Structure formats: structure tokens, C-alpha cells
């Protein structure tokens, strides 16, 4: 059974090579772009979440695992791991856009920053990523 991602069925070869690498690249680029804004509270959160290294591990999992019909649950867990990676990527893009916009505003230090809600979502998604990564590791030891 192929992987299901964003409503589209994909084979594991496509997922592991093109989709995963593309998502990882977007995350790496977003993290780099956000860190250039030099906002201490944002950079500190990104460092605490350690997303860069987690995504490296996720990418490695996909590169080292082949799609196997006999491992339906494991394949589903990998797909769920990719799904949360996509959500993290989207949040990072939104944070970057919101910070760019905030930098253009007058009296920005007195305003509520729109990107703060995205930072909260990022924390939530990072926790989900941790749990899903832990599940994939547990499933891989069962086989």
C-alpha cells in the first residue's frame, strides 16, 4: 500500500527521495532564515526544540528504510512522521513571513507579534514529532 500524504497516494520511493528531502530542505532553509533575524527569544526556542537535528534523524530514517508491504504499521508510522514534519515546515515558513512583516512595522516593540501563535504551534508539533519518532524506533525494534 502506498504512502498517503496531503491527500495524495505516493509510493515509498517518491516519499523517501523527493518528498522527504524537499520537506527537510524547506525546514533547514526556514531555520536559517529565521535565525538571521537575530531575535533572541525565537532563536532560543528553536535551539531548545532542536528541530534541525530531529529532522536530520527523520530524513535518515526514510533513507534507510524501504517500503515493505509486510510492515504496514511501521510504514504508517513513517508516514505520520513525515506528516508532522510537513506541519513543522509550514509553521516555520509562517514564522519567517510574520517576522519579516513585523520588522516593517512602526513601534513594533509595543505590538503583539503575530508569529507568537506559530511559535506555540511549533512547540506542540515538536512534541508530536518526538512521540512519533519514539514510536517509529519502538516499531523498528519489534521487527
N, C-alpha and C positions, 0 to 999 in steps of 0.2 A: 504494500500500500504506500503510495507516495506521500510526501510531507504536505501538510496544509499550512499555508502562510498567507496572511492577508486575503483570505477568501480564494486563493488560487492553489490548486494542487501542483506540487513540484516534485520531481524525482530527487533522490538524495544527492546525486552528482551535481545537479544545479544548485541545490541548497548549500552543500558543503563548499563548493568552489566560488560561485558567483555571489549568491545572496549573502552568505555569512561574511565573506571578505569585504563586500560592499558595505554592510552594516558596520563592521569593525572599523573600516576606513573612515566612515562618516563620524563614528564616535571619537576616534583619535583626532580627527580634524576639528571637531567641535570642542573637545577638551583643550586642545592647543589654542584655539581661537578665544575661548573663554578666559584662559589663564593670562592671555595678553592684555586683558582689560585691567589686570592688577587690582582686583577687588579682594581684599584680604579675607572677608567672611565667605565669599564664594570659593576662592581657591582653597581655603582651609577645609570646607565641606567636601570639595572634590577629592582632596588628599585623604580625608578620613574615610570616604566611601571606597577609595582605591579602585575606581572603575576601570582605569586603564589596564591594570594587571588582571582584573577579573575577566575583562573582555578578551585579553590575550589567552587566558585559560579556556574560555568558551570556544574561541576560534580554533585552538589546538584540539579540543575535543572533537569538533566537527572534521578537522583534517585527518585525525587518526581513526575515525570510526566510519565504517562503511554501512550503508543501509542494508539491513538484513530482515527479511520477512519473518523470520523466526523470533525476532526480538521486538515485537510490536510495542510493548510497554516502554522499552528503552528508547525506541525511535520516537515515540510520543513525547517522552521526557526531553529528548534533544530538541524536538520541535518547539516545545514550550519554553525551553531555554532561549531559543532563537527569538521567539515572540517577545519575551521580556527585553531582550537586547534591542529589538526594534523600538519598543516603547522608550527605553533609555535614550536611544539615539534621537528620537523625536523631541523628548524633553530638553536634551542638550541643545538642539537646534533652536528651540523656542527660547531657552535661556539666553543664548547668544544674540538672537534678534532683539529680545527685550532689553538686554544690557546696551546694545547699540542704540536703541531708541532712547533709553534713559539718559545716555550720555549727551543727547542733543537737547535735552530739556533745561530750561532755566530753573534755578532753585531746586535742582534735583536732590540735594541732600535733605530737603524738607518734605519730599514727596514719598508716598508709599511706592515701593518698587514692584512693578508688575511681575518681575521674574521670581519673586519670593515664593509664589504658589508653585512654580515649576521646580524650585529647589525642594519644596516639601514632597512633591510627586517623585522627584529623583531619589530622595531618601527611601520612600515607600518601594519604588521599583528596585532599588539596590537591595533591599531586604528580601524582596521576592526572588531576585536573581540569586542571592545567597542560598535560599531554601531550595530553589530548583537545581542549582549546581550541586548542592549536597545530595539531593535525590538522585541525580544522574550518577554521581560517584557510588552511591549505595547500590543502584541498579547494576552498575558495571561490575561490581564485586560479586553479584549474585549469579552471573553467567559463567 
